[in-house]
Amino acid sequence: MDLPLDGILETALYADDLDRAEAFYGGVLGLQRITRAGNRHVFFRCGDGVLLIFNAAETVKPPPA
């Protein structure tokens, strides 16, 4: 049975420099920032979906309690 692809809800990328990633995706591409957690991640609204950008070096650390 073939099901049509309806869209993509979330897309995750990794970036070493979240400041530069935020400047590009928010400033250059004009995406609306949803949230940012320090140097760990920044999330953007992208149409009906969400673009998740993580710093891999930070995501291997346990989250703060």
Number of C-alpha atoms within 10 A of each C-alpha: 3 4 5 6 6 6 8 10 11 14 12 10 12 15 17 15 12 19 12 12 18 22 13 13 18 16 13 10 10 14 19 16 17 12 12 16 9 10 16 20 20 21 23 21 17 17 11 9 13 19 21 19 22 23 17 15 12 14 13 9 9 7 8 4 3
